[in-house]
């Protein structure tokens, strides 16, 4: 076997290992632990294990790194709805590019330090959540989630 095949199998198995259990209860985790509307962490009666926390962080990093460009059309639409078409196209593209860079960098940071369980930096957590209702905002870096 060549080295590329082994690396592909290794990365695929790591991804599938974390995604299988973390995707099953993602709506509960996002709704109960991380409330994107209040931008505050809420208490939940269920304890989340270390494996679930790092699995979620790995998936957040992966989605933010690969889908950060969702911010461009989102900001074009939001700025156009708030002002007018011309400013929406120019200012929305500029704001979208800035938000894309921010979300992508946060995703790279989450992927790099996924073994350290922290609270999400960017709100909403995924680019597609609350697409046109909530503006993208950034919180504290490395706020521990113990």
LOMIMAR-431997 format. One record per atom (N, C-alpha, C): residue in one letter; x, y, z. Coordinates in pm, whole numbers, padded with zeros to 5 digits, always signed. Example, Ala and Ser with C-alpha at 12.3 -4.5 7.8 and 13.67 -1.06 7.14 Angstrom:
A+01319-00569+00780A+01230-00450+00780A+01320-00330+00780S+01285-00225+00708S+01367-00106+00714S+01290+00003+00787
END
This chain:
X+00084-00117+00000X+00000+00000+00000X+00089+00124+00000X+00045+00218-00074X+00125+00341-00074X+00087+00429+00045X+00167+00529+00069X+00151+00614+00187X+00024+00698+00182X-00018+00741+00062X-00140+00823+00051X-00263+00744+00092X-00269+00617+00055X-00383+00534+00090X-00392+00514+00240X-00278+00494+00303X-00276+00476+00448X-00321+00603+00519X-00271+00719+00475X-00312+00846+00535X-00460+00873+00515X-00512+00844+00396X-00654+00863+00369X-00739+00774+00460X-00698+00649+00477X-00771+00558+00565X-00765+00605+00710X-00649+00654+00751X-00634+00702+00888X-00722+00823+00916X-00719+00924+00827X-00801+01043+00846X-00950+01011+00836X-00987+00921+00747X-01128+00883+00734X-01178+00814+00860X-01096+00725+00914X-01139+00655+01035X-01148+00748+01154X-01057+00844+01165X-01065+00942+01275X-01191+01026+01261X-01218+01074+01140X-01338+01155+01116X-01465+01076+01147X-01473+00952+01099X-01592+00872+01123X-01606+00835+01271X-01496+00819+01338X-01500+00788+01481X-01568+00899+01560X-01536+01024+01528X-01594+01136+01602X-01731+01175+01549X-01755+01161+01421X-01881+01210+01366X-01999+01120+01398X-01977+00992+01417X-02089+00901+01436X-02167+00932+01563X-02099+00955+01674X-02174+00984+01796X-02203+01131+01814X-02127+01217+01753X-02150+01359+01775X-02262+01414+01688X-02285+01356+01573X-02394+01402+01489X-02529+01351+01537X-02529+01243+01613X-02654+01185+01658X-02728+01277+01755X-02656+01352+01836X-02723+01436+01934X-02686+01583+01918X-02646+01624+01800X-02603+01762+01779X-02712+01864+01807X-02838+01845+01765X-02939+01945+01797X-02957+01964+01948X-02948+01856+02026X-02960+01868+02170X-02842+01945+02227X-02723+01916+02181X-02604+01985+02232X-02613+02134+02199X-02645+02167+02075X-02650+02308+02035X-02764+02381+02106X-02876+02314+02129X-02990+02381+02189X-02974+02397+02339X-02913+02298+02406X-02910+02302+02551X-02780+02359+02606X-02668+02326+02546X-02541+02371+02603X-02500+02505+02545X-02502+02517+02415X-02455+02638+02350X-02573+02709+02285X-02626+02807+02351X-02740+02882+02300X-02689+02996+02215X-02709+02987+02083X-02654+03089+01994X-02735+03219+01998X-02858+03215+02050X-02936+03338+02054X-02893+03428+02169X-02858+03368+02282X-02820+03449+02397X-02669+03466+02407X-02594+03390+02330X-02449+03393+02331X-02393+03363+02470X-02469+03290+02550X-02426+03253+02684X-02432+03101+02693X-02347+03046+02771X-02347+02902+02793X-02451+02873+02902X-02541+02779+02872X-02646+02743+02967X-02614+02608+03029X-02670+02582+03144X-02646+02457+03215X-02736+02348+03158X-02688+02226+03162X-02766+02112+03120X-02749+02002+03224X-02853+01924+03250X-02840+01819+03351X-02750+01704+03306X-02735+01682+03177X-02652+01573+03126X-02508+01618+03116X-02417+01536+03169X-02275+01564+03155X-02232+01517+03017X-02150+01598+02952X-02098+01563+02821X-01956+01513+02842X-01925+01400+02781X-01794+01340+02801X-01686+01416+02725X-01562+01389+02761X-01449+01451+02696X-01446+01417+02547X-01475+01293+02514X-01476+01250+02374X-01581+01324+02292X-01698+01345+02351X-01802+01420+02280X-01761+01565+02261X-01698+01625+02362X-01657+01765+02351X-01554+01784+02241X-01453+01697+02236X-01350+01715+02133X-01404+01674+01997X-01499+01581+01995X-01561+01544+01868X-01640+01659+01809X-01716+01727+01895X-01791+01844+01850X-01697+01955+01804X-01591+01976+01880X-01497+02082+01843X-01430+02051+01710X-01399+01925+01686X-01340+01886+01559X-01437+01910+01444X-01563+01878+01465X-01664+01901+01361X-01690+02050+01341X-01689+02130+01448X-01705+02274+01434X-01591+02330+01351X-01469+02286+01382X-01354+02334+01307X-01359+02295+01162X-01401+02172+01136X-01411+02125+00997X-01516+02203+00920X-01633+02224+00982X-01739+02296+00910X-01703+02444+00891X-01642+02506+00991X-01607+02647+00978X-01492+02667+00879X-01399+02574+00874X-01288+02587+00779X-01335+02568+00635X-01417+02468+00612X-01457+02437+00474X-01574+02520+00425X-01662+02565+00514X-01783+02635+00471X-01787+02781+00514X-01673+02837+00544X-01668+02977+00584X-01716+03072+00476X-01705+03030+00352X-01747+03115+00240X-01898+03138+00238X-01975+03064+00320X-02119+03090+00332X-02146+03231+00382X-02047+03293+00444X-02064+03428+00499X-02081+03533+00389X-02027+03510+00271X-02035+03611+00164X-02180+03632+00119X-02252+03526+00074X-02392+03552+00036X-02479+03594+00153X-02450+03541+00273X-02527+03580+00392X-02517+03730+00415X-02397+03784+00410X-02379+03927+00436X-02430+04014+00322X-02423+03965+00200X-02482+04040+00087X-02633+04054+00110X-02698+03944+00146X-02843+03947+00167X-02878+04036+00287X-02807+04019+00399X-02838+04099+00519X-02817+04248+00496X-02705+04286+00432X-02678+04428+00410X-02776+04485+00308X-02812+04408+00206X-02910+04453+00108X-03046+04475+00173X-03087+04384+00260X-03215+04399+00328X-03215+04518+00423X-03101+04547+00483X-03093+04659+00578X-03080+04794+00508X-03017+04798+00390X-02992+04927+00322X-03051+04923+00182X-02965+04918+00081X-03013+04912-00057X-02925+04815-00136X-02960+04794-00262X-02892+04693-00345X-02747+04728-00372X-02718+04852-00403X-02581+04890-00438X-02489+04876-00317X-02532+04929-00204X-02450+04915-00083X-02445+04770-00038X-02553+04697-00061X-02557+04555-00024X-02456+04474-00103X-02442+04505-00233X-02345+04431-00313X-02201+04469-00278X-02174+04595-00258X-02036+04636-00230X-01999+04610-00083X-02077+04665+00008X-02048+04646+00150X-02069+04503+00197X-02169+04436+00140X-02196+04297+00177X-02083+04204+00135X-02028+04229+00016X-01915+04146-00028X-01793+04172+00061X-01767+04298+00092X-01654+04329+00180X-01669+04268+00318X-01787+04285+00378X-01813+04229+00510X-01810+04076+00505X-01863+04020+00397X-01862+03875+00381X-01722+03818+00371X-01633+03890+00301X-01495+03844+00290X-01427+03850+00427X-01452+03956+00503X-01394+03965+00638X-01447+03854+00729X-01578+03831+00725X-01637+03725+00808X-01591+03586+00763X-01571+03568+00631X-01520+03441+00581X-01381+03416+00636X-01296+03517+00633X-01162+03503+00687X-01164+03472+00835X-01250+03542+00909X-01259+03517+01053X-01308+03378+01085X-01414+03335+01017X-01470+03201+01043X-01372+03093+01002X-01302+03112+00891X-01205+03013+00846X-01087+03003+00944X-01038+03117+00992X-00929+03114+01089X-00972+03050+01221X-01093+03077+01265X-01143+03012+01386X-01155+02861+01363X-01198+02821+01244X-01205+02679+01213X-01068+02612+01215X-00968+02680+01160X-00832+02626+01163X-00782+02617+01307X-00814+02717+01388X-00775+02715+01529X-00843+02599+01602X-00971+02577+01575X-01043+02465+01637X-00985+02331+01592X-00950+02319+01466X-00891+02195+01417X-00754+02171+01479X-00678+02277+01498X-00544+02263+01553X-00547+02222+01700X-00637+02282+01777X-00643+02257+01921X-00769+02180+01960X-00812+02084+01878X-00938+02016+01908X-00927+01927+02032X-00807+01888+02073X-00793+01806+02193X-00813+01885+02322X-00815+02016+02314X-00841+02102+02429X-00988+02145+02423X-01074+02091+02509X-01216+02127+02502X-01240+02271+02546X-01288+02352+02455X-01319+02492+02485X-01460+02523+02437X-01511+02635+02483X-01641+02682+02436X-01625+02735+02294X-01730+02734+02215X-01718+02782+02077X-01680+02930+02073X-01593+02964+01980X-01547+03102+01965X-01647+03181+01882X-01693+03122+01773X-01780+03193+01679X-01926+03156+01706X-02013+03253+01694X-02158+03232+01707X-02226+03285+01582X-02314+03216+01519X-02358+03080+01541X-02245+02981+01515X-02255+02864+01575X-02147+02767+01574X-02116+02720+01432X-02217+02686+01355X-02199+02642+01216X-02244+02754+01123X-02187+02763+01003X-02223+02872+00912X-02370+02872+00869X-02435+02758+00870X-02573+02751+00821X-02677+02772+00932X-02637+02780+01057X-02733+02799+01165X-02779+02944+01171X-02908+02963+01188X-02966+03098+01198X-02912+03187+01088X-02924+03138+00967X-02850+03197+00854X-02873+03347+00838X-02997+03392+00836X-03022+03533+00814X-03075+03605+00938X-03084+03536+01050X-03141+03599+01168X-03036+03648+01268X-02920+03585+01272X-02817+03620+01370X-02690+03661+01298X-02632+03772+01340X-02505+03816+01282X-02392+03735+01342X-02291+03711+01265X-02175+03636+01312X-02099+03720+01413X-02069+03659+01528X-01993+03728+01631X-01888+03633+01687X-01788+03690+01749X-01676+03612+01800X-01660+03636+01948X-01639+03529+02024X-01625+03538+02169X-01481+03522+02212X-01463+03475+02335X-01331+03459+02392X-01257+03342+02329X-01126+03358+02314X-01041+03250+02268X-01005+03162+02388X-01009+03034+02367X-00966+02935+02466X-01039+02949+02599X-01169+02972+02596X-01250+02970+02718X-01274+02822+02751X-01218+02772+02860X-01223+02627+02888X-01366+02578+02910X-01389+02456+02868X-01520+02392+02883X-01500+02265+02965X-01472+02282+03093X-01447+02165+03179X-01567+02133+03261
END
